[in-house]
Amino acid sequence: MSFVLEGTLSDLSSWKPEGCSIAKAMDIVGTRSAILVLREAYYGTTRFDGFAARVGVTDAAASSALRKLTEAGLLEKRPYQEEGKRTRNEYILTEMGRDLIPVVVGLWQWGDKYLQDGVPPLERLEDSTGDPVRVELRSASGAEVAPENLRVRVNDDWLDRKRRRKKP
């Protein structure tokens, strides 16, 4: 099984994955701390102490992950103040952070299938119906797409923009 590579991509030895979106995404969310901070944000955690405790990392690691996710635009800081205490920030998911939910659920789904001895600790259900929820590959028309039917090609708009940037 492999994706269908089109045009110049069909000869793997003739190109490099320049500008790879996967590599760029991994630069932001490719650590255990980052993914688990996102998991906690999806669960509703918003405060630093909650992230550090629930992810099970040091304050320094939690701070680093929160800073990286905030600088990248997945979380935003919002000030809050409890009575008699100094102002602090809570961390709220942005649209960019919410758009990553299928990726995190996909990892969760994969972990359930291959790492849990057949009985996952949690279930994902649609709130209104109780139906199980899973991540799938689907086309814009809604048809399920098998991985071997996923075609990959160079985006001409990306090439044009790349060419325009190189011109003096």
DSSP file with accessible surface (Angstrom, degrees, kcal/mol):
  #  RESIDUE AA STRUCTURE BP1 BP2  ACC     N-H-->O    O-->H-N    N-H-->O    O-->H-N    TCO  KAPPA ALPHA  PHI   PSI    X-CA   Y-CA   Z-CA
    1    1 A M              0   0  159      0, 0.0     2,-0.3     0, 0.0   147,-0.0   0.000 360.0 360.0 360.0 128.5    0.0    0.0    0.0
    2    2 A S        -     0   0   86    146,-0.0   148,-0.1   148,-0.0     2,-0.0  -0.971 360.0 -92.3-153.4 160.0    1.3    3.4   -0.9
    3    3 A F        -     0   0   97     -2,-0.3     2,-0.8   146,-0.1   148,-0.2  -0.317  45.7-104.7 -66.1 159.3   -0.2    6.7   -2.0
    4    4 A V  E     -a  151   0A  49    146,-2.7   148,-3.2   143,-0.3     2,-0.5  -0.803  36.5-156.5 -88.1 112.1   -0.5    7.4   -5.8
    5    5 A L  E     -a  152   0A  52     -2,-0.8     2,-0.3   146,-0.2   148,-0.2  -0.826  10.4-151.5 -95.2 130.0    2.3    9.9   -6.6
    6    6 A E    >   -     0   0   63    146,-2.8     3,-1.7    -2,-0.5   148,-0.3  -0.704  45.7 -24.4-105.9 149.5    1.6   11.9   -9.7
    7    7 A G  G >  S+     0   0   53     -2,-0.3     3,-1.9     1,-0.3     4,-0.3  -0.262 130.0   2.6  60.7-132.7    4.0   13.5  -12.2
    8    8 A T  G >  S+     0   0  100      1,-0.3     3,-0.8     2,-0.2    -1,-0.3   0.712 127.0  66.1 -63.4 -18.9    7.4   14.4  -11.0
    9    9 A L  G <  S+     0   0   14     -3,-1.7    -1,-0.3     1,-0.2    -2,-0.2   0.705  79.9  79.5 -75.1 -18.6    6.6   12.8   -7.6
   10   10 A S  G <  S+     0   0   85     -3,-1.9     2,-0.9     1,-0.2    -1,-0.2   0.761  85.6  62.5 -65.8 -22.7    6.3    9.3   -9.1
   11   11 A D  S X  S-     0   0   83     -3,-0.8     3,-2.3    -4,-0.3     4,-0.3  -0.826  70.7-169.4-102.5  95.8   10.2    8.9   -9.1
   12   12 A L  G >  S+     0   0  116     -2,-0.9     3,-0.9     1,-0.3    -1,-0.2   0.778  82.7  59.2 -58.1 -27.8   11.1    9.2   -5.4
   13   13 A S  G 3  S+     0   0  110      1,-0.2    -1,-0.3    -3,-0.1    -4,-0.1   0.613  98.5  60.8 -78.6  -6.7   14.8    9.5   -6.2
   14   14 A S  G <  S+     0   0   71     -3,-2.3     2,-0.3    -6,-0.2    -1,-0.2   0.441 105.4  37.9-101.7   1.0   14.3   12.6   -8.3
   15   15 A W    <   -     0   0   81     -3,-0.9    -1,-0.0    -4,-0.3    -6,-0.0  -0.979  62.2-140.1-149.1 159.3   12.8   15.0   -5.7
   16   16 A K        -     0   0  175     -2,-0.3     2,-3.1    -3,-0.0    -3,-0.0  -0.906  37.6-106.4-117.1 148.5   13.0   16.0   -2.0
   17   17 A P    >   -     0   0   89      0, 0.0     3,-1.5     0, 0.0     2,-0.1  -0.253  52.2-179.0 -74.1  60.5   10.0   16.7    0.2
   18   18 A E  T 3   +     0   0  114     -2,-3.1     3,-0.1     1,-0.3    -2,-0.0  -0.355  66.1   8.3 -63.3 135.1   10.8   20.5    0.1
   19   19 A G  T 3  S-     0   0   35      1,-0.2    -1,-0.3    -2,-0.1     5,-0.1   0.717  88.1-171.4  69.0  20.8    8.4   22.6    2.2
   20   20 A C    <>  -     0   0   41     -3,-1.5     4,-2.1     1,-0.2    -1,-0.2  -0.196  20.6-152.3 -55.3 123.3    6.8   19.5    3.6
   21   21 A S  H  > S+     0   0   96      1,-0.2     4,-2.4     2,-0.2     5,-0.2   0.829  95.8  56.5 -65.9 -32.3    3.7   20.4    5.6
   22   22 A I  H  > S+     0   0  128      2,-0.2     4,-2.7     1,-0.2    -1,-0.2   0.941 107.8  47.4 -64.7 -45.6    4.2   17.3    7.8
   23   23 A A  H  > S+     0   0   50      1,-0.2     4,-1.8     2,-0.2    -2,-0.2   0.919 112.5  49.6 -61.8 -42.8    7.7   18.4    8.8
   24   24 A K  H  X S+     0   0  129     -4,-2.1     4,-0.7     1,-0.2    -1,-0.2   0.900 112.0  48.1 -63.4 -41.5    6.4   22.0    9.5
   25   25 A A  H >X S+     0   0   44     -4,-2.4     4,-2.9     1,-0.2     3,-1.1   0.919 109.1  52.9 -64.8 -42.0    3.6   20.6   11.7
   26   26 A M  H 3X S+     0   0  107     -4,-2.7     4,-2.0     1,-0.3    -1,-0.2   0.828  98.9  64.0 -65.2 -30.2    5.9   18.3   13.6
   27   27 A D  H 3< S+     0   0  110     -4,-1.8    -1,-0.3    -5,-0.2    -2,-0.2   0.825 115.4  31.9 -59.6 -28.3    8.2   21.3   14.3
   28   28 A I  H << S+     0   0   46     -3,-1.1    -2,-0.2    -4,-0.7     3,-0.2   0.883 137.5  17.2 -95.0 -48.5    5.2   22.7   16.3
   29   29 A V  H  < S+     0   0   12     -4,-2.9     6,-0.3     1,-0.1    -3,-0.2   0.265  89.1 109.0-114.1  13.7    3.4   19.7   17.8
   30   30 A G     <  +     0   0   36     -4,-2.0     2,-0.3    -5,-0.3    -1,-0.1   0.276  59.7  85.2 -83.4  15.0    5.9   16.9   17.4
   31   31 A T  S  > S-     0   0   66     -3,-0.2     4,-2.2     1,-0.1     5,-0.2  -0.828  81.4-123.0-112.0 156.3    6.7   16.5   21.1
   32   32 A R  H  > S+     0   0  179     -2,-0.3     4,-2.5     1,-0.2     5,-0.2   0.925 113.4  52.5 -57.2 -46.0    4.9   14.4   23.7
   33   33 A S  H  > S+     0   0   26      1,-0.2     4,-2.5     2,-0.2    -1,-0.2   0.912 108.3  50.1 -59.4 -44.0    4.4   17.5   25.8
   34   34 A A  H  > S+     0   0    1      2,-0.2     4,-2.3     1,-0.2    -1,-0.2   0.939 112.9  44.9 -63.2 -47.3    2.8   19.5   23.0
   35   35 A I  H  X S+     0   0   34     -4,-2.2     4,-2.5    -6,-0.3    -1,-0.2   0.913 115.0  48.1 -64.8 -40.8    0.4   16.8   22.0
   36   36 A L  H  X S+     0   0   24     -4,-2.5     4,-2.4    -5,-0.2    -1,-0.2   0.863 108.5  53.8 -72.2 -31.3   -0.6   16.1   25.6
   37   37 A V  H  X S+     0   0    0     -4,-2.5     4,-2.4    -5,-0.2    -1,-0.2   0.935 110.3  48.4 -63.5 -43.4   -1.1   19.8   26.3
   38   38 A L  H  X S+     0   0    0     -4,-2.3     4,-2.6     2,-0.2    -2,-0.2   0.929 108.1  54.2 -61.3 -43.7   -3.4   19.9   23.3
   39   39 A R  H  X S+     0   0   70     -4,-2.5     4,-1.7     1,-0.2    -1,-0.2   0.945 110.3  47.1 -53.9 -47.0   -5.3   16.9   24.6
   40   40 A E  H  X>S+     0   0    1     -4,-2.4     5,-2.7     1,-0.2     4,-0.7   0.878 108.5  53.8 -65.7 -37.3   -5.8   18.7   27.9
   41   41 A A  H ><5S+     0   0   11     -4,-2.4     3,-0.9     1,-0.2    -1,-0.2   0.913 108.4  50.6 -62.3 -39.7   -7.0   21.8   26.1
   42   42 A Y  H 3<5S+     0   0   56     -4,-2.6    -1,-0.2     1,-0.3    -2,-0.2   0.844 107.7  53.6 -66.1 -31.7   -9.6   19.7   24.3
   43   43 A Y  H 3<5S-     0   0  102     -4,-1.7    -1,-0.3    -5,-0.2    -2,-0.2   0.607 129.4 -97.8 -76.5 -13.2  -10.6   18.3   27.6
   44   44 A G  T <<5S+     0   0   52     -3,-0.9    -3,-0.2    -4,-0.7     2,-0.2   0.444  71.8 146.9 113.4  -0.4  -11.2   21.8   28.9
   45   45 A T      < +     0   0   21     -5,-2.7    -1,-0.3     1,-0.1    -2,-0.1  -0.505   8.1 160.0 -67.5 137.1   -7.9   22.6   30.8
   46   46 A T        +     0   0   42     -2,-0.2    45,-3.3    46,-0.1     2,-0.3   0.518  43.9  81.7-132.1 -15.5   -7.0   26.3   30.5
   47   47 A R  B >> S-B   90   0B  85     43,-0.2     4,-2.1     1,-0.1     3,-0.5  -0.752  75.4-124.1-107.9 147.6   -4.7   27.1   33.4
   48   48 A F  H 3> S+     0   0   45     41,-0.6     4,-2.6    -2,-0.3     5,-0.2   0.877 110.0  51.3 -50.6 -51.2   -0.9   26.5   33.6
   49   49 A D  H 3> S+     0   0  100      1,-0.2     4,-2.4     2,-0.2    -1,-0.3   0.873 109.3  52.1 -59.1 -37.1   -1.1   24.4   36.8
   50   50 A G  H <> S+     0   0   25     -3,-0.5     4,-2.7     2,-0.2     5,-0.3   0.918 110.2  47.6 -65.4 -42.7   -3.7   22.2   35.3
   51   51 A F  H  X S+     0   0    0     -4,-2.1     4,-2.5     2,-0.2     5,-0.4   0.955 113.6  47.2 -62.1 -49.8   -1.6   21.5   32.2
   52   52 A A  H  X>S+     0   0    7     -4,-2.6     5,-1.5     1,-0.2     4,-1.4   0.929 117.6  42.1 -60.2 -45.2    1.5   20.7   34.2
   53   53 A A  H  <5S+     0   0   80     -4,-2.4    -1,-0.2    -5,-0.2    -2,-0.2   0.933 118.2  43.2 -69.4 -45.9   -0.3   18.4   36.6
   54   54 A R  H  <5S+     0   0  140     -4,-2.7    -2,-0.2    -5,-0.2    -1,-0.2   0.842 117.0  45.4 -74.2 -32.2   -2.5   16.6   34.1
   55   55 A V  H  <5S-     0   0    9     -4,-2.5    -1,-0.2    -5,-0.3    -2,-0.2   0.777 104.9-132.6 -79.6 -24.7    0.3   16.1   31.5
   56   56 A G  T  <5 +     0   0   64     -4,-1.4     2,-0.3    -5,-0.4    -3,-0.2   0.902  59.4 126.9  76.8  40.0    2.7   15.0   34.2
   57   57 A V      < -     0   0   32     -5,-1.5    -1,-0.3    -6,-0.2    -2,-0.1  -0.811  64.6 -88.8-122.4 167.5    5.6   17.2   33.2
   58   58 A T     >  -     0   0   95     -2,-0.3     4,-2.6     1,-0.1     5,-0.2  -0.268  40.4-108.9 -67.1 162.4    7.8   19.7   35.0
   59   59 A D  H  > S+     0   0  102      1,-0.2     4,-2.9     2,-0.2     5,-0.2   0.886 121.3  54.8 -59.5 -37.5    6.7   23.3   35.1
   60   60 A A  H  > S+     0   0   74      2,-0.2     4,-2.4     1,-0.2    -1,-0.2   0.916 109.3  45.7 -63.5 -43.2    9.6   24.1   32.7
   61   61 A A  H  > S+     0   0   30      2,-0.2     4,-2.5     1,-0.2     5,-0.2   0.908 114.4  48.1 -67.3 -41.0    8.3   21.5   30.1
   62   62 A A  H  X S+     0   0    1     -4,-2.6     4,-2.8     2,-0.2     5,-0.2   0.935 112.4  49.5 -63.9 -43.2    4.7   22.7   30.5
   63   63 A S  H  X S+     0   0   42     -4,-2.9     4,-2.6    -5,-0.2    -2,-0.2   0.919 111.5  48.9 -61.1 -43.9    5.9   26.3   30.1
   64   64 A S  H  X S+     0   0   61     -4,-2.4     4,-2.6     2,-0.2    -1,-0.2   0.929 113.3  46.0 -62.9 -46.4    7.9   25.5   27.0
   65   65 A A  H  X S+     0   0    6     -4,-2.5     4,-2.6     2,-0.2     5,-0.2   0.930 114.4  47.7 -64.3 -44.4    5.0   23.6   25.3
   66   66 A L  H  X S+     0   0    0     -4,-2.8     4,-2.3    -5,-0.2     5,-0.2   0.914 112.5  49.5 -63.9 -40.7    2.5   26.3   26.1
   67   67 A R  H  X S+     0   0  122     -4,-2.6     4,-3.2    -5,-0.2     5,-0.2   0.946 112.9  47.0 -62.6 -46.4    4.8   29.0   24.8
   68   68 A K  H  X S+     0   0   86     -4,-2.6     4,-2.0     1,-0.2    -2,-0.2   0.924 114.4  46.0 -63.2 -44.5    5.5   27.1   21.6
   69   69 A L  H  X>S+     0   0    0     -4,-2.6     5,-2.3     2,-0.2     6,-1.2   0.864 115.3  47.8 -68.0 -33.2    1.8   26.4   21.0
   70   70 A T  H ><5S+     0   0   32     -4,-2.3     3,-1.0    -5,-0.2    -2,-0.2   0.940 111.6  48.6 -72.3 -46.4    0.9   30.0   21.8
   71   71 A E  H 3<5S+     0   0  150     -4,-3.2    -2,-0.2     1,-0.3    -1,-0.2   0.860 111.0  52.1 -61.8 -33.3    3.6   31.5   19.5
   72   72 A A  H 3<5S-     0   0   30     -4,-2.0    -1,-0.3    -5,-0.2    -2,-0.2   0.640 118.8-112.6 -77.9 -15.6    2.5   29.1   16.7
   73   73 A G  T <<5S+     0   0   27     -3,-1.0    24,-0.4    -4,-0.6    23,-0.4   0.547  86.8 112.8  98.6   9.2   -1.1   30.3   17.1
   74   74 A L  S   <S+     0   0    7     -5,-2.3    20,-2.2    22,-0.2    23,-0.3   0.777  84.7  26.4 -83.3 -27.5   -2.8   27.1   18.4
   75   75 A L  E    S-C   93   0B   2     -6,-1.2     2,-0.4    18,-0.2    -2,-0.3  -0.930  70.5-154.1-127.4 155.3   -3.5   28.6   21.8
   76   76 A E  E     -C   92   0B  79     16,-2.4    16,-2.8    -2,-0.3     2,-0.3  -0.977  18.9-122.2-129.1 148.0   -4.0   32.2   22.9
   77   77 A K  E     -C   91   0B 109     -2,-0.4    14,-0.2    14,-0.2    12,-0.1  -0.691  25.3-176.2 -86.2 139.2   -3.4   33.7   26.3
   78   78 A R  E     -C   90   0B 113     12,-2.3    12,-3.0    -2,-0.3     2,-0.1  -0.994  24.8-123.7-133.2 128.8   -6.2   35.5   28.1
   79   79 A P  E     +C   89   0B  93      0, 0.0     2,-0.3     0, 0.0    10,-0.3  -0.391  32.7 172.0 -71.3 146.5   -5.7   37.2   31.4
   80   80 A Y  E     -C   88   0B  41      8,-3.0     8,-3.0    -2,-0.1     2,-0.4  -0.965  14.6-157.8-144.2 160.0   -7.7   36.3   34.5
   81   81 A Q        -     0   0  124     -2,-0.3     2,-0.3     6,-0.2     6,-0.2  -0.955   7.2-149.4-145.6 122.1   -7.5   37.2   38.1
   82   82 A E    >   -     0   0   80      4,-0.5     3,-2.4    -2,-0.4    -2,-0.0  -0.645  49.5 -79.8 -83.3 149.6   -8.8   35.4   41.2
   83   83 A E  T 3  S+     0   0  197     -2,-0.3    -1,-0.1     1,-0.3     3,-0.1  -0.217 115.8   6.5 -54.6 128.1   -9.8   37.6   44.1
   84   84 A G  T 3  S+     0   0   86      1,-0.2     2,-0.3    -3,-0.1    -1,-0.3   0.513 112.7  98.2  79.5   5.4   -6.8   38.7   46.1
   85   85 A K  S <  S-     0   0  122     -3,-2.4    -1,-0.2     1,-0.1     3,-0.1  -0.803  78.1 -92.9-121.7 166.6   -4.2   37.2   43.6
   86   86 A R        -     0   0  167     -2,-0.3    -4,-0.5     1,-0.1     2,-0.2  -0.306  50.8 -88.9 -74.4 161.1   -2.1   38.6   40.8
   87   87 A T        +     0   0   73     -6,-0.2     2,-0.3    -8,-0.1    -6,-0.2  -0.475  51.9 176.7 -70.5 135.4   -3.3   38.5   37.2
   88   88 A R  E     - C   0  80B  92     -8,-3.0    -8,-3.0    -2,-0.2     2,-0.4  -0.805  25.6-109.7-129.7 174.5   -2.3   35.3   35.4
   89   89 A N  E     - C   0  79B  61     -2,-0.3   -41,-0.6   -10,-0.3     2,-0.3  -0.862  18.4-159.7-109.9 143.1   -3.0   33.9   31.9
   90   90 A E  E     -BC  47  78B  41    -12,-3.0   -12,-2.3    -2,-0.4     2,-0.5  -0.790  22.2-123.7-109.5 162.9   -5.2   31.1   30.8
   91   91 A Y  E     - C   0  77B  28    -45,-3.3     2,-0.4    -2,-0.3   -14,-0.2  -0.940  25.9-172.2-116.0 121.3   -4.7   29.3   27.5
   92   92 A I  E     - C   0  76B  33    -16,-2.8   -16,-2.4    -2,-0.5     2,-0.1  -0.906  27.8-110.9-116.1 136.7   -7.6   29.1   25.1
   93   93 A L  E     - C   0  75B  28     -2,-0.4   -18,-0.2   -18,-0.2     2,-0.2  -0.395  30.5-151.7 -63.4 137.8   -7.8   27.1   21.9
   94   94 A T     >  -     0   0   23    -20,-2.2     4,-2.7    -2,-0.1     5,-0.2  -0.466  36.2 -94.4 -95.0 177.3   -7.8   29.1   18.7
   95   95 A E  H  > S+     0   0  129      1,-0.2     4,-2.5     2,-0.2     5,-0.2   0.915 129.2  54.8 -58.0 -41.5   -9.4   28.0   15.4
   96   96 A M  H  4 S+     0   0   95    -23,-0.4     4,-0.4     1,-0.2    -1,-0.2   0.903 109.4  46.5 -59.7 -41.5   -5.9   26.7   14.4
   97   97 A G  H >4 S+     0   0    0    -24,-0.4     3,-1.0   -23,-0.3    -1,-0.2   0.901 112.2  49.6 -68.0 -40.4   -5.8   24.6   17.6
   98   98 A R  H >< S+     0   0  124     -4,-2.7     3,-1.9     1,-0.2    -2,-0.2   0.868 102.1  62.8 -67.0 -33.5   -9.3   23.3   17.1
   99   99 A D  T 3< S+     0   0  111     -4,-2.5    -1,-0.2     1,-0.3     4,-0.2   0.666  94.9  62.7 -66.5 -13.5   -8.5   22.4   13.5
  100  100 A L  T X> S+     0   0   31     -3,-1.0     4,-1.9    -4,-0.4     3,-0.8   0.544  74.4  97.5 -86.7  -5.8   -5.9   19.9   14.8
  101  101 A I  H <> S+     0   0   66     -3,-1.9     4,-3.1     1,-0.3     5,-0.3   0.895  78.2  54.2 -52.9 -46.8   -8.6   17.8   16.6
  102  102 A P  H 3> S+     0   0   70      0, 0.0     4,-2.3     0, 0.0    -1,-0.3   0.876 108.0  51.5 -58.8 -32.9   -8.8   15.2   13.8
  103  103 A V  H <> S+     0   0   77     -3,-0.8     4,-2.2    -4,-0.2    -2,-0.2   0.947 112.9  43.4 -66.4 -47.3   -5.1   14.6   14.0
  104  104 A V  H  X S+     0   0   13     -4,-1.9     4,-2.4     2,-0.2    -1,-0.2   0.923 114.9  49.1 -66.6 -41.6   -5.1   14.1   17.8
  105  105 A V  H  X S+     0   0   24     -4,-3.1     4,-3.1    -5,-0.2    -1,-0.2   0.897 108.4  55.4 -65.0 -35.8   -8.2   11.9   17.6
  106  106 A G  H  X S+     0   0   21     -4,-2.3     4,-2.5    -5,-0.3    -2,-0.2   0.922 109.0  46.3 -61.8 -42.7   -6.5   10.0   14.8
  107  107 A L  H  X S+     0   0   92     -4,-2.2     4,-2.8     2,-0.2    -2,-0.2   0.917 113.5  49.8 -62.9 -42.4   -3.5    9.3   17.1
  108  108 A W  H  X S+     0   0   68     -4,-2.4     4,-2.6     2,-0.2    -2,-0.2   0.937 111.0  48.6 -60.9 -47.5   -5.9    8.3   19.9
  109  109 A Q  H  X S+     0   0   32     -4,-3.1     4,-2.0     2,-0.2    -2,-0.2   0.917 112.6  48.2 -60.8 -44.2   -7.8    6.0   17.6
  110  110 A W  H  X S+     0   0  141     -4,-2.5     4,-2.5     1,-0.2     5,-0.3   0.923 111.4  50.5 -63.5 -44.5   -4.5    4.4   16.4
  111  111 A G  H  X S+     0   0   12     -4,-2.8     4,-2.4     1,-0.2     5,-0.3   0.903 108.8  52.3 -61.3 -40.8   -3.3    4.0   20.0
  112  112 A D  H  X S+     0   0   20     -4,-2.6     4,-0.6     1,-0.2     6,-0.4   0.922 113.9  43.5 -59.2 -43.5   -6.6    2.4   21.0
  113  113 A K  H  < S+     0   0  150     -4,-2.0     5,-0.2    -5,-0.2    -2,-0.2   0.903 129.1  21.5 -72.1 -40.7   -6.3   -0.2   18.1
  114  114 A Y  H  < S+     0   0  137     -4,-2.5    -3,-0.2    -5,-0.1    -2,-0.2   0.598 127.0  38.6-108.9 -13.1   -2.7   -1.1   18.5
  115  115 A L  H  < S+     0   0  110     -4,-2.4    -3,-0.2    -5,-0.3    -2,-0.1   0.381 100.2  66.5-122.9   5.9   -1.5   -0.3   22.0
  116  116 A Q  S >< S-     0   0   75     -4,-0.6     3,-2.0    -5,-0.3    -1,-0.1   0.160  96.1-114.9-119.3  18.7   -4.4   -1.1   24.3
  117  117 A D  T 3  S-     0   0  171      1,-0.3    -4,-0.1    -3,-0.1    -3,-0.1   0.858  76.6 -58.0  51.4  36.0   -4.8   -5.0   24.2
  118  118 A G  T 3  S+     0   0   65     -6,-0.4    -1,-0.3    -5,-0.2    -5,-0.1   0.355 126.9  83.3  84.9  -9.5   -8.2   -4.7   22.6
  119  119 A V    <   -     0   0  114     -3,-2.0    -1,-0.1    -7,-0.1    -6,-0.0  -0.819  64.7-158.2-131.2  94.7   -9.9   -2.6   25.4
  120  120 A P        -     0   0   48      0, 0.0    -8,-0.1     0, 0.0    -4,-0.0  -0.395  19.7-130.2 -70.3 150.7   -9.2    1.1   25.2
  121  121 A P  S    S+     0   0   94      0, 0.0     2,-0.3     0, 0.0    -9,-0.0   0.796  87.7  33.4 -72.5 -26.7   -9.7    3.1   28.4
  122  122 A L        -     0   0   85      2,-0.0     2,-0.3     0, 0.0   -10,-0.0  -0.919  68.7-145.1-129.5 153.9  -11.9    5.8   26.9
  123  123 A E        -     0   0  158     -2,-0.3     2,-0.6     2,-0.0     0, 0.0  -0.898  11.6-138.8-114.5 149.6  -14.6    5.9   24.1
  124  124 A R        +     0   0   43     -2,-0.3     9,-2.4     9,-0.2     2,-0.4  -0.943  32.9 170.8-107.0 118.7  -15.3    8.7   21.7
  125  125 A L  B     -D  132   0C  87     -2,-0.6     2,-0.3     7,-0.3     6,-0.1  -0.963  40.6-108.5-131.1 144.9  -19.0    9.2   21.2
  126  126 A E     >  -     0   0   89      5,-3.1     4,-3.0    -2,-0.4     3,-0.3  -0.565  32.6-136.1 -68.1 129.3  -21.1   11.8   19.5
  127  127 A D  T  4 S+     0   0  166     -2,-0.3    -1,-0.1     1,-0.2     0, 0.0   0.904  97.2  43.1 -57.7 -45.5  -22.8   13.8   22.4
  128  128 A S  T  4 S+     0   0  100      1,-0.2    -1,-0.2     2,-0.0    -2,-0.0   0.776 129.9  21.9 -77.9 -25.7  -26.3   13.9   20.9
  129  129 A T  T  4 S-     0   0   72     -3,-0.3    -2,-0.2     2,-0.1    -1,-0.2   0.632  88.6-129.2-115.1 -21.7  -26.6   10.3   19.6
  130  130 A G     <  +     0   0   40     -4,-3.0    -3,-0.1     1,-0.3     3,-0.1   0.527  56.8 148.9  79.6   4.7  -24.0    8.3   21.5
  131  131 A D        -     0   0   91     -5,-0.2    -5,-3.1     1,-0.1    -1,-0.3  -0.464  55.6-100.5 -71.6 143.1  -22.7    6.9   18.2
  132  132 A P  B     -D  125   0C 110      0, 0.0     2,-0.4     0, 0.0    -7,-0.3  -0.292  35.5-142.5 -60.5 147.1  -19.0    6.1   18.2
  133  133 A V        +     0   0   66     -9,-2.4     2,-0.3    -3,-0.1    -9,-0.2  -0.943  25.3 167.1-116.5 134.7  -16.7    8.7   16.5
  134  134 A R        -     0   0  146     -2,-0.4     2,-0.4     2,-0.0   -28,-0.1  -0.975  34.8-113.7-143.9 157.0  -13.7    7.9   14.4
  135  135 A V        +     0   0   48     -2,-0.3     2,-0.3   -30,-0.2    -2,-0.0  -0.750  39.9 171.0 -91.2 136.6  -11.4    9.6   12.0
  136  136 A E        -     0   0   71     -2,-0.4     2,-0.6     2,-0.0   -30,-0.0  -0.962  38.3-108.6-139.9 158.4  -11.5    8.6    8.3
  137  137 A L        +     0   0   84     -2,-0.3     8,-2.5     8,-0.3     2,-0.3  -0.802  47.2 170.1 -86.3 123.7  -10.1    9.7    5.0
  138  138 A R  B     -E  144   0D 128     -2,-0.6     6,-0.2     6,-0.3     5,-0.1  -0.990  29.8-125.4-136.1 146.2  -13.0   11.2    2.9
  139  139 A S    >   -     0   0   44      4,-2.8     3,-2.1    -2,-0.3     6,-0.0  -0.295  41.0 -96.2 -78.3 171.0  -13.1   13.2   -0.3
  140  140 A A  T 3  S+     0   0  119      1,-0.3    -1,-0.1     2,-0.1    -2,-0.0   0.800 127.5  57.6 -59.3 -26.4  -14.8   16.5   -0.6
  141  141 A S  T 3  S-     0   0  106      2,-0.1    -1,-0.3     1,-0.0    -2,-0.0   0.553 121.9-107.9 -81.7  -7.2  -17.9   14.7   -1.9
  142  142 A G  S <  S+     0   0   38     -3,-2.1     2,-0.2     1,-0.3    -2,-0.1   0.377  71.7 140.5  98.7  -4.3  -18.0   12.6    1.3
  143  143 A A        -     0   0   50      1,-0.1    -4,-2.8    -5,-0.1    -1,-0.3  -0.495  58.1-112.0 -74.2 139.5  -16.8    9.3   -0.2
  144  144 A E  B     -E  138   0D 127     -6,-0.2     2,-0.5    -2,-0.2    -6,-0.3  -0.500  31.1-149.0 -68.4 139.3  -14.4    7.2    1.9
  145  145 A V        -     0   0   31     -8,-2.5    -8,-0.3    -2,-0.2     5,-0.1  -0.959   4.5-140.0-117.4 120.5  -10.9    7.1    0.3
  146  146 A A    >   -     0   0   32     -2,-0.5     3,-2.6     1,-0.1     4,-0.2  -0.517  27.6-115.6 -71.6 144.5   -8.7    4.1    0.8
  147  147 A P  G >  S+     0   0   51      0, 0.0     3,-1.8     0, 0.0  -143,-0.3   0.865 116.4  57.6 -52.2 -36.9   -5.0    5.1    1.4
  148  148 A E  G 3  S+     0   0   96      1,-0.3    -2,-0.0  -145,-0.1  -146,-0.0   0.616 104.5  53.6 -72.0  -8.6   -4.0    3.4   -1.9
  149  149 A N  G <  S+     0   0  115     -3,-2.6     2,-0.7  -146,-0.1    -1,-0.3   0.241  80.2 110.9-105.3  11.2   -6.5    5.7   -3.7
  150  150 A L    <   -     0   0   57     -3,-1.8  -146,-2.7    -4,-0.2     2,-0.4  -0.793  56.8-155.7 -89.1 114.6   -5.0    8.9   -2.3
  151  151 A R  E     -a    4   0A 142     -2,-0.7     2,-0.4  -148,-0.2  -146,-0.2  -0.765   6.9-164.9 -94.3 135.8   -3.3   10.8   -5.1
  152  152 A V  E     +a    5   0A  51   -148,-3.2  -146,-2.8    -2,-0.4     2,-0.3  -0.980  16.1 160.3-122.1 131.5   -0.6   13.2   -4.3
  153  153 A R        -     0   0  166     -2,-0.4     2,-0.2  -148,-0.2  -146,-0.1  -0.965  45.6 -86.9-144.2 163.5    0.7   15.8   -6.7
  154  154 A V        -     0   0   39   -148,-0.3     2,-0.7    -2,-0.3     3,-0.1  -0.499  43.5-122.4 -71.3 135.0    2.6   19.1   -6.7
  155  155 A N     >  -     0   0   93     -2,-0.2     4,-2.1     1,-0.2     3,-0.4  -0.707  13.9-152.6 -81.4 116.6    0.4   22.1   -6.1
  156  156 A D  H  > S+     0   0  111     -2,-0.7     4,-2.6     1,-0.2     5,-0.2   0.855  95.3  56.5 -60.0 -35.2    0.9   24.4   -9.1
  157  157 A D  H  > S+     0   0  119      2,-0.2     4,-2.2     1,-0.2    -1,-0.2   0.896 106.9  49.5 -64.4 -38.5   -0.1   27.5   -7.0
  158  158 A W  H  > S+     0   0   84     -3,-0.4     4,-2.6     2,-0.2    -2,-0.2   0.925 111.1  49.6 -64.6 -44.0    2.7   26.6   -4.5
  159  159 A L  H  X S+     0   0   39     -4,-2.1     4,-2.6     1,-0.2    -2,-0.2   0.917 110.3  50.4 -61.2 -44.7    5.2   26.3   -7.3
  160  160 A D  H  X S+     0   0   66     -4,-2.6     4,-2.4     2,-0.2    -1,-0.2   0.924 112.1  46.7 -59.6 -46.0    4.1   29.6   -8.8
  161  161 A R  H  X S+     0   0  115     -4,-2.2     4,-2.0     2,-0.2    -2,-0.2   0.921 111.6  51.4 -64.1 -39.5    4.5   31.3   -5.4
  162  162 A K  H  X S+     0   0   46     -4,-2.6     4,-1.2     1,-0.2    -2,-0.2   0.922 111.0  48.3 -63.1 -43.1    7.9   29.7   -4.8
  163  163 A R  H  X S+     0   0  138     -4,-2.6     4,-1.0     1,-0.2     3,-0.3   0.896 109.5  52.3 -63.6 -43.0    9.1   30.9   -8.3
  164  164 A R  H  < S+     0   0  154     -4,-2.4     3,-0.4     1,-0.2    -1,-0.2   0.873 107.2  53.1 -63.5 -35.5    7.9   34.5   -7.6
  165  165 A R  H  < S+     0   0  179     -4,-2.0    -1,-0.2     1,-0.2    -2,-0.2   0.796 105.8  53.9 -69.8 -29.4    9.8   34.6   -4.3
  166  166 A K  H  < S+     0   0  152     -4,-1.2    -1,-0.2    -3,-0.3    -2,-0.2   0.729  85.7  99.7 -77.8 -22.2   13.0   33.6   -6.0
  167  167 A K     <        0   0  153     -4,-1.0    -3,-0.0    -3,-0.4    -4,-0.0  -0.436 360.0 360.0 -68.3 137.8   12.9   36.4   -8.6
  168  168 A P              0   0  178      0, 0.0    -1,-0.1     0, 0.0    -2,-0.1  -0.091 360.0 360.0 -70.2 360.0   15.1   39.4   -7.7
